[in-house]
Amino acid sequence: MTDRLAGKKAVVVGAGIGGLAAALRLRKAGAQVVLLEKNEAVGGKVSERRSAGFRWDLGPSLFTMPQILDRLFADLGEKREDHLKLEPLSPTCRYRWADGYQFDENEFFWSRPDSARLLRHAEGLYNLSASAFLESDPSEVWRKVWDPRLLPLLRHLPAMSPWRSLASASRKFYRDPHLQQFLQRFATYNGSDPELTPATFAVIPYVQARFGGWFIQGGIRRLAETLLGLAQKNGIAIHLKAEVATIEPHQVTLENGFRFPADLIFHNGDVLRAYQKTILHPGARAMAEKIAKPQRAISGFVVLLGVKGKDASLGHHNIFFSDNYPLEFQQMFRDRRPAENPTIYLCLSARSQPADAPPDHDNYFLLVNAPAETERIDWANESPAYTDRIIRILDEKFLPGLTKRIVHKEWFSPADFETRDAVVGGSLYGWASHGMVPSFLRPPIHSPLMKNLYFVGGTTHPGGGLPLVLLSAEIAVRLASKKT
């Protein structure tokens, strides 16, 4: 079907990973592709920061489901290993609590009887959902569900438990409150509250256990740079610092007035903001109001530290859990303010790539969940004190003496995410997965208003995270080839 796209003029708005992947797939199908990016570099959330001899990935830091990436390269006639080197991480992550409890997420942990039972349960969810949901548009789902090859898997349908929360499921699989909190954490992979997220999302730890956690040599930023190189190699016209003002049925206009004619338009960015700000259509305002109704996923607050010395207790990925998980989400989602005692994620890429920090130093990437609020919260004013709070929690509860060893410090707030990524309120994933509709019927890939407009990225189907963003591009180009 891809030959139906040959010669078509395709404009891709936004050069995040979804936009880059869509542009490459369109070009492979024979389309003439223009890629527009408002920032000075491609990659979107997959960016990096360098300062004082340190390097940090300023965005995703764990890569999963490498087979999705490998398929993109294969579909382009390339071999991923010729461009990107992936290293497996073991443990995938180290988890710690202030009471001294800790464990590593590794093969030993997943072989425990309770964890093994969880994996058996989640395997059925994955086998049913991977083809029928993750790799398909909702318009294709029912046809795939009744594919004779999938019929034996329908026995797993009741186990999807969309009416039960992930928090409830955690209490079913684990008796230890620490491990319950561990399972609930996977709701934050798409910025949601575990008490409101369907138990179906127990499939996420299964994916992580089965396919592993990976580190991309050179940092995850290398993914964006590699896709950019392939785009240039394949003749895609790339325009940086090209902010889009309007999207109309057959043209895209920049802020400077320059116009690009388009047979096909792919938007890689916040679907809500697109309908609010750029799509010129009589129904755009009503569509924006509809999309704005579900609760938005939380944002993130990032602290970048350069630290003297290497703490032997730390791994590549680390989680320091809060003492009161329900209160943490209450403060973010219902009180709409930063959590007083947040769970803290710490990535030390220098453990796998020593060049990311000077000798005898470490590069701390700290991330805490934060409310997607940029009007109610003055982040420019709040950020310094909140940064110090996060550091103080680590110093007092987990990493004594940390404060005295810091040689570099900076931060990145939800307001910065909003500016850089053009996402409403700084929300990282669009809708929070609170209930059936926001979880499984996200804003559609194919716009119901403009027949030649398609969305890719974390705010459309199938959701957030690098593998799902790559899938959104794959699905979008497939739909376009069918409907053109």
ChimeraX attribute file (.defattr): number of C-alpha atoms within 10 A of each C-alpha:
attribute: neighborCount
match mode: 1-to-1
recipient: residues
	/A:1	13
	/A:2	18
	/A:3	12
	/A:4	15
	/A:5	24
	/A:6	16
	/A:7	14
	/A:8	19
	/A:9	21
	/A:10	25
	/A:11	28
	/A:12	28
	/A:13	26
	/A:14	31
	/A:15	29
	/A:16	25
	/A:17	28
	/A:18	30
	/A:19	31
	/A:20	28
	/A:21	29
	/A:22	32
	/A:23	30
	/A:24	29
	/A:25	24
	/A:26	31
	/A:27	24
	/A:28	19
	/A:29	21
	/A:30	17
	/A:31	24
	/A:32	22
	/A:33	28
	/A:34	21
	/A:35	24
	/A:36	26
	/A:37	23
	/A:38	21
	/A:39	17
	/A:40	10
	/A:41	16
	/A:42	27
	/A:43	26
	/A:44	25
	/A:45	19
	/A:46	21
	/A:47	21
	/A:48	16
	/A:49	12
	/A:50	12
	/A:51	13
	/A:52	10
	/A:53	14
	/A:54	21
	/A:55	24
	/A:56	26
	/A:57	24
	/A:58	21
	/A:59	20
	/A:60	15
	/A:61	22
	/A:62	21
	/A:63	22
	/A:64	20
	/A:65	17
	/A:66	16
	/A:67	12
	/A:68	18
	/A:69	19
	/A:70	16
	/A:71	17
	/A:72	21
	/A:73	21
	/A:74	12
	/A:75	14
	/A:76	17
	/A:77	10
	/A:78	14
	/A:79	14
	/A:80	18
	/A:81	10
	/A:82	8
	/A:83	14
	/A:84	16
	/A:85	14
	/A:86	17
	/A:87	13
	/A:88	14
	/A:89	18
	/A:90	17
	/A:91	19
	/A:92	21
	/A:93	21
	/A:94	21
	/A:95	20
	/A:96	18
	/A:97	17
	/A:98	15
	/A:99	9
	/A:100	8
	/A:101	9
	/A:102	16
	/A:103	14
	/A:104	18
	/A:105	17
	/A:106	16
	/A:107	14
	/A:108	10
	/A:109	15
	/A:110	19
	/A:111	12
	/A:112	11
	/A:113	11
	/A:114	15
	/A:115	19
	/A:116	15
	/A:117	15
	/A:118	22
	/A:119	22
	/A:120	11
	/A:121	18
	/A:122	24
	/A:123	18
	/A:124	19
	/A:125	26
	/A:126	24
	/A:127	15
	/A:128	22
	/A:129	22
	/A:130	12
	/A:131	14
	/A:132	21
	/A:133	19
	/A:134	21
	/A:135	20
	/A:136	24
	/A:137	22
	/A:138	19
	/A:139	12
	/A:140	13
	/A:141	17
	/A:142	13
	/A:143	11
	/A:144	17
	/A:145	18
	/A:146	13
	/A:147	12
	/A:148	9
	/A:149	9
	/A:150	16
	/A:151	12
	/A:152	11
	/A:153	16
	/A:154	15
	/A:155	12
	/A:156	18
	/A:157	13
	/A:158	9
	/A:159	15
	/A:160	21
	/A:161	17
	/A:162	18
	/A:163	13
	/A:164	17
	/A:165	23
	/A:166	27
	/A:167	23
	/A:168	17
	/A:169	22
	/A:170	23
	/A:171	16
	/A:172	12
	/A:173	18
	/A:174	18
	/A:175	11
	/A:176	11
	/A:177	10
	/A:178	18
	/A:179	19
	/A:180	19
	/A:181	20
	/A:182	18
	/A:183	23
	/A:184	26
	/A:185	22
	/A:186	20
	/A:187	25
	/A:188	17
	/A:189	12
	/A:190	24
	/A:191	28
	/A:192	27
	/A:193	28
	/A:194	27
	/A:195	18
	/A:196	18
	/A:197	30
	/A:198	25
	/A:199	25
	/A:200	22
	/A:201	27
	/A:202	28
	/A:203	23
	/A:204	17
	/A:205	20
	/A:206	23
	/A:207	17
	/A:208	16
	/A:209	18
	/A:210	15
	/A:211	15
	/A:212	21
	/A:213	23
	/A:214	21
	/A:215	21
	/A:216	20
	/A:217	16
	/A:218	18
	/A:219	23
	/A:220	25
	/A:221	24
	/A:222	20
	/A:223	21
	/A:224	22
	/A:225	17
	/A:226	15
	/A:227	22
	/A:228	22
	/A:229	12
	/A:230	19
	/A:231	21
	/A:232	13
	/A:233	9
	/A:234	14
	/A:235	13
	/A:236	20
	/A:237	14
	/A:238	18
	/A:239	18
	/A:240	15
	/A:241	13
	/A:242	20
	/A:243	17
	/A:244	21
	/A:245	17
	/A:246	17
	/A:247	25
	/A:248	17
	/A:249	18
	/A:250	17
	/A:251	17
	/A:252	23
	/A:253	18
	/A:254	17
	/A:255	12
	/A:256	10
	/A:257	11
	/A:258	11
	/A:259	15
	/A:260	16
	/A:261	16
	/A:262	23
	/A:263	18
	/A:264	25
	/A:265	27
	/A:266	29
	/A:267	23
	/A:268	30
	/A:269	25
	/A:270	24
	/A:271	26
	/A:272	22
	/A:273	17
	/A:274	21
	/A:275	20
	/A:276	19
	/A:277	15
	/A:278	16
	/A:279	21
	/A:280	18
	/A:281	14
	/A:282	9
	/A:283	13
	/A:284	19
	/A:285	15
	/A:286	12
	/A:287	17
	/A:288	17
	/A:289	13
	/A:290	12
	/A:291	21
	/A:292	17
	/A:293	9
	/A:294	16
	/A:295	15
	/A:296	26
	/A:297	26
	/A:298	28
	/A:299	29
	/A:300	24
	/A:301	25
	/A:302	25
	/A:303	24
	/A:304	25
	/A:305	21
	/A:306	24
	/A:307	23
	/A:308	19
	/A:309	14
	/A:310	14
	/A:311	12
	/A:312	6
	/A:313	9
	/A:314	17
	/A:315	22
	/A:316	22
	/A:317	23
	/A:318	21
	/A:319	22
	/A:320	20
	/A:321	21
	/A:322	20
	/A:323	15
	/A:324	12
	/A:325	18
	/A:326	14
	/A:327	17
	/A:328	22
	/A:329	24
	/A:330	15
	/A:331	18
	/A:332	22
	/A:333	22
	/A:334	10
	/A:335	13
	/A:336	17
	/A:337	18
	/A:338	24
	/A:339	22
	/A:340	15
	/A:341	18
	/A:342	25
	/A:343	21
	/A:344	20
	/A:345	20
	/A:346	24
	/A:347	24
	/A:348	23
	/A:349	28
	/A:350	21
	/A:351	17
	/A:352	17
	/A:353	15
	/A:354	15
	/A:355	15
	/A:356	22
	/A:357	25
	/A:358	18
	/A:359	12
	/A:360	10
	/A:361	21
	/A:362	26
	/A:363	27
	/A:364	25
	/A:365	23
	/A:366	23
	/A:367	23
	/A:368	18
	/A:369	24
	/A:370	27
	/A:371	27
	/A:372	31
	/A:373	24
	/A:374	19
	/A:375	9
	/A:376	10
	/A:377	17
	/A:378	11
	/A:379	18
	/A:380	12
	/A:381	9
	/A:382	12
	/A:383	20
	/A:384	13
	/A:385	10
	/A:386	18
	/A:387	20
	/A:388	13
	/A:389	15
	/A:390	21
	/A:391	19
	/A:392	17
	/A:393	20
	/A:394	17
	/A:395	15
	/A:396	13
	/A:397	13
	/A:398	17
	/A:399	15
	/A:400	12
	/A:401	12
	/A:402	17
	/A:403	15
	/A:404	10
	/A:405	13
	/A:406	17
	/A:407	12
	/A:408	16
	/A:409	14
	/A:410	13
	/A:411	17
	/A:412	18
	/A:413	21
	/A:414	28
	/A:415	26
	/A:416	19
	/A:417	24
	/A:418	19
	/A:419	12
	/A:420	14
	/A:421	20
	/A:422	19
	/A:423	25
	/A:424	24
	/A:425	23
	/A:426	28
	/A:427	28
	/A:428	27
	/A:429	24
	/A:430	35
	/A:431	29
	/A:432	25
	/A:433	29
	/A:434	22
	/A:435	17
	/A:436	14
	/A:437	12
	/A:438	18
	/A:439	21
	/A:440	16
	/A:441	15
	/A:442	22
	/A:443	23
	/A:444	19
	/A:445	27
	/A:446	23
	/A:447	14
	/A:448	13
	/A:449	15
	/A:450	19
	/A:451	14
	/A:452	20
	/A:453	25
	/A:454	25
	/A:455	31
	/A:456	37
	/A:457	31
	/A:458	28
	/A:459	29
	/A:460	27
	/A:461	30
	/A:462	29
	/A:463	26
	/A:464	21
	/A:465	18
	/A:466	23
	/A:467	21
	/A:468	22
	/A:469	27
	/A:470	26
	/A:471	26
	/A:472	33
	/A:473	30
	/A:474	23
	/A:475	24
	/A:476	25
	/A:477	25
	/A:478	18
	/A:479	20
	/A:480	22
	/A:481	17
	/A:482	12
	/A:483	13
	/A:484	14
